[in-house]
Amino acid sequence: MGKWITAFASAQREMREGGGFAGRTARLRWTANLTGDTLRLRFANASPDKPMRMGPVTVWSGKGSAEITFGGQPVLQLAPGSLAESDEAFLPVKAGDTLTVLLYFPSDAFPPRSASGAFPVERSAPGDFTGKPDFAADPALWQITEDIAAAWPLPALCGIDLFCGNEEAGAVAVLGDSITEMGFWTRPLEKYIQDNFPGQRAFLNLGIAGNRLLLPTGGRMAEAGGNCFGDAGLTRLPRDILSIHGLRAVYLAMGVNDITQPESGEMSPPLSERCTVETLAAGFSRVQHTLRDRGVKVYGCTVTPFGGMGGFCPETLEMWEKFNGWLRRQAAAGDYDGLVDFAKVLEDPEKPGYMLPAYDSGDHLHPGPAGGARMAEEAEKVLE
């Protein structure tokens, strides 16, 4: 007996410039938390108008490797907006093994226009290095700050499934935005899961920076960067969440961008796109019903404080307070399988709607490492 479990997943969004991968090999290193003997990969092309071609693709386990094929062929061609699943490949994997995924993108094809920033990868010098897992990486060519080199995003790969013999194995996912994608709370939560559910739970970070639950990328950001903030959470729910094999639980950690983005800056969506408490609550309820109808646990996460950032005003403060109050009441009534009250543990008790300075990354929207650690502690409490 056995079953397929999604052991790795990433949320892909449009990447206008192609990431500099044409004619190069991308390398992802990933530590498995499940044991299995066969795997298959899934790929997405989030570009609305550009096809994508890739291959060869190989996966290395340290003890062996598998060449990934698509209908028996080493090359995959993906039409705009489409998904594809590879053939099954035999490659025994144990929990704790580090897998190396190598993806080659030919120079004579459109480069990938789909990527996730949650899983930075290394990029080779020009050439196909899928047979050399330890190739010397090409340095990053741009910077996040003067001191921190930016990593390349993960192109095209949106899932790895393992065929596992452990009937207790399953996956826990987060549907989120940049606060999730940055990893300050998801990394310590993943470590907790690895330590307390060894070999039994895969943890899947499906955060997209700027993502809204109700609407896709808007305003001048959409004009300049396409759908770089991703499809609306409700739209990407089937692709990013319902496609997960062995899904047991989902953290629903969205809403701050729905409330704050409109009228918050030069590139922001128009004020007409600001949600209401009722529309955001309806979106949360739709996700909750969809998942619970499939036997998946749903952990509702209150929206984190954002006092001091561009989208903060009396109207959004009131919306934040009312929505979080609604979610707490819904959870108390049993509509959610657990409440993760991020707002309560991060908020400055002396300044309603503001984050405690010790937890603030400095932009008044994103919690820093200390705030993320506190969020993880709260998120741990609901897990079973």
RAZIRA-V149111 format. One record per helix or strand of 2 or more residues. SS is the DSSP state (h for helix, s for strand). FROM is the first residue (numbers start at 1). LEN is the number of residues. Records with the same first field share a line. If there is no record, write none. Layout:
SS=FROM-LEN ; FROM-LEN
//
This chain:
s=3-7 ; 13-2 ; 24-8 ; 36-9 ; 52-3 ; 57-4 ; 65-4 ; 76-3 ; 83-3 ; 89-5 ; 98-8 ; 114-10 ; 152-4 ; 157-8 ; 170-7 ; 201-7 ; 247-7 ; 297-5 ; 338-3
h=18-3 ; 178-4 ; 186-11 ; 219-7 ; 233-10 ; 256-5 ; 271-3 ; 277-16 ; 314-19 ; 342-5 ; 357-3 ; 369-12
//
